[in-house]
Amino acid sequence: PGEYFGNIFVFTPLRLTSVEQGAAKIVSGFAGIAIIANDVRVEGFAVTEAAGAGIIVFGSNNADIRNNRIYGNGFDDSPGPDNSFGGIVVIDSQGGSITNNQVYENGSGEVGQGGILLYDSAGYKVQRNNSSDNFGSGILLSNSDSSKISDNTTDTNAIDGIDLCQDSGKNLLERNDADANGEDGIYVDDSSFCGDLPSSDNSIKRNVLTNHTFLPDALDVTVGSGTVGTANTWNDNTCDTDFPDGLCEFAAGAQPVSGDPAARSARPAKIGNPAQPLESLPQPAR
């Protein structure tokens, strides 16, 4: 227990656990906890005041991040597409899990920032997290595949509840709740807002999306042979507003939208690659 100032870098497989959940608080510079090894578990920490990311997983497989409180990180608002900051950031990693974390007030409002961010990763399970009140999106996948995003709460984030961007495919989004985010509850991009390639072959089902009054609760701008002409499959979702019409099968309680779904946002498009976080991490001796 106690408050610790500085960064923790993990270069070897281990289990990093706070004796009492939330009792160990990491107050950081760039990254609170940086995982640069396979088979690492981080459990029970509070991480705050990191300019880049509260927890970052970089090129590491089978990371297990659970029962942490990640808040007030990623406040560096440097301009440009290569600055991607947030609460939990996963880059070029496989087969990990992010479970039962409280992730809030992370990011500085730029596209590609927010609560839980997966870049160039695959096979992740992101489950039972509350990623809300972030200055960006609650959960964002960019060029990330074959992951399960389920049973998460993503409310009142500045941009979207959940984003699928930059050729993210074969993901399952199931039983997530997204309420009153700044733009959409779930947004699936073609190539216009947050990437150069459309996100396709995703399964999006049994989500509850409510109270998005500027843009629709559900918005999928891809084109293909999936649900109502999109490149993805939508089943048994609950919402009041969707574009195109037919993404949701059940109504939640009628909230009109004031914005143009085709126009999306005035924010700069394209999130780019998170180059600055990668270059800021020390590399282990080989």
N, C-alpha and C positions, 0 to 999 in steps of 0.2 A: 504493500500500500504506500501511497505518497504521490508527490508530484515531481516529475522528472523533466528536465529541460534538455532538448537536443534531439538527435535522430537515432533510431535503432536500425542497423543494417544486419540482415540475417543471411549469412553466406553458407550455412550448413543445415541439413535437415534437423529440425527440432520442434518441440512444442513449447510455445511461449504463452504462459497462462498467468493471469492475475489471480492472486490468492483469493480475493473477494471480487466479485463482478463489479467493475467500474471503480474499484478502489485505487488502482494504479492509473494515474493520469499522465499522458505524454504531451508536453507542450513543446512544439517543434519549430524548426526552421523551414526547410523545404519539404521534407517528407517525414511524417511521424514515425512510421514503421515501413521499411523497404525490404521486401522479400525477394531475394536473388538466389534462391536455392529451391530444389524440389522438396516436396513432402514436409511442408511447414504448416503448423497450426498456430493461429493467433486468436486468443480467446479472453474476453473479459476486461478489455482495456477501454479507457476513455482517451480519445486522441483529438486534440484541438490546436488551432493557431498555426497549422502548417501552411506555408505559402503555396505549395504545390498540391500535395495529396495527403490525406490523413493516413491511409495505408495504400502502398503501391506494390503490385506484384509484377515483376519484370522478367520475362523469359523463364518462368518457373512453372513446373507442372505440379498438380495435385495440392495446391494451396487450400487451406481450410480456414476461413475467416468467419468466426461465429461469436455471437453474444457480446459485441462491442458497441460502444457509443461513439460515433464519429461526427463531430460537429464543428462548424466554424473554420473549415479548411478551404484551401484553394481560392484565396482571396486575391491572388496576383492577377491583375486585370491587364497585363501586357497585351498590346494589340497584335493581331496577326493570326493566321490559321494554325500555327504550330504550337499554340499555348493551350493545353487541355488540362484542366485542374478539377479536383473534386474531392469527395469524401473517400471512396474506395475506387482505385483506378487499376485495371488489369490490362497488361500489354503483352502481346505475343506469348500467351500462356495457354496451357491445356489442362482440362480435366479437374478443375478446382470447384470449390463451393463457397458461397457467401450466404450465410444463414443466420436469421434471427438478430440482425443488427439494427440499431437505431441510427439513422443517417439523416442529418438535417442541417440546414443553414450552411451548405457548402457551395463553392463556386462564386463567381462574380458577375454572372448574368450573360456571359458570352456563350455562343453556340459551341457545343462540345464540352461544356462544364456541367457540374451538378453533383448528384448524389453518388450513384454507382455507375461506373463507366467501364465498358469492355471494348478494347481495341485489338483487332487481329488475333482473336482468341477463339477457342472452340471447346465444346464439351463441358461447359460450366453449368452448375446448378445455382440459381439465384432464387432463394426461397424464404418466405416468411420474414422479410425485412420490412421495416417502415422507413421509406426514403421519401420524406416529405419536407416542404418548406425550404427547398434548395433553390439557389439562385442560378437556375439552369433547368435541366430535366431530372426527373427522379431516377430513372434507369435509362441508359443509352447503350446500344450495341452498334459498333462501327466495324464493318468487315469481320464480323464474328458469327460463327456458325454452330449448329447442332447443340444449342444450349437450351436449358429449361428455365423459364422465368415464371414462377408460379407462387400464388398465395402472398403476394407483396401488396403493401399499401403505398400508393404514390399520390399524395394529395397536396394541393396548393403549392406546387412548384412553379417557378417563374415561367418556364417554357412548357414542356409536355410532361405527362406522367411517365410514359414509356416511348422511346424512339427506337426505330430500326432504320439504320443508315448504312450507306456505302457497301452494298452487296452483302448484307447480312442475310443468310439463308438457312433453311431447315431448322429454325428455332421453334420452340413451343412456348407460347404465351398463354397461360391458363390460370383462371380464378384470381386474377389481380383486380384490385380496386383502385380507381383513379378518380378523384373528385376535385373539381374547382381549380384545375391548373390554369396557367396563364394562357395557353393555347389549346392543345388537344389532350384527351385522355390517353389514347394510343395513336401514334403517327408512324406511318410506313412511307419511306421516301423513295422516289424514283431516281432522280439525279439532280434535283433542282435546289434542295435546301441544305442538306448536310453530307453530300457525297457526290461522286461522279458516276456511280452505277446503282441501278435499282436493287432493292431488297426483295427477294422472291422466295417462293416455296416455304413460307412460314405458315404455321398453324396457330390461329388466334381464336381461342374459344373460352366460353364461360367467364368472361371478364365483365365487370360492372363499371361503367364509365358514366359519370354524372356531373351536371352543373358546370359545363364548359360553355360560357356565354359569348365568347368572342369567335372561336372556331369550333368545329364539331367535336363531339365526344370521341368519335372514331373517324379517322381520316387516312385513307390509303390511296396514294396518287400513282401507284404502279399500274401497268397495263399488261394483261395476260389472260390465261385461260382459267383463272381461279374464280372466286366468288365475285359476282356482278362485274366481271371484266377486269378484275385486278390480277396480280400475279401471286396472290396468297389465298389461303383458305380461312374463312371466318365462319364460326359456328356458335350458336347459342349464346351470343353476347347480349348484354343488357345496356341500352343507352337510349337517349331521346333524339340525338342528332348524329347523323353519319353521312359521309360522302366518300364514294357514291352511296346512294340509298340502297340498303339491303345488307350492310355489314352487321347490323344488329337485328335480332329477331324479337327482342322484348323491350318494352318501353319502361323508363324509369320515372318519368314525371315532368316531361315537356318543358325544356328551357330553350327559347329561341337563341339563335346566334346572330351577332352583328357584323362579323367579318366575312371576307370572301375566302372560302376554302382553297380556291385555286391560287390565291395570292400568298398564302401562308403568312410570312412575317417580314418586317422591315429589317430584321437583324442580318448581318453579313452571312451569306451562304457559305457552305463548305467548311467542315470542321478540320480537314487536313489530317496530318499525322502528329501524334504527341511527341514531337522531337525533343522539346526542352526537358520534359521529365526524364527521358531515357538518357540524355547526355549529362544530366546532373547527377546520376547515380555512379558511385565508384564501382569499379569492376574487381572481382576477386582475382587473386594471383593464380596463374595456371602453370 
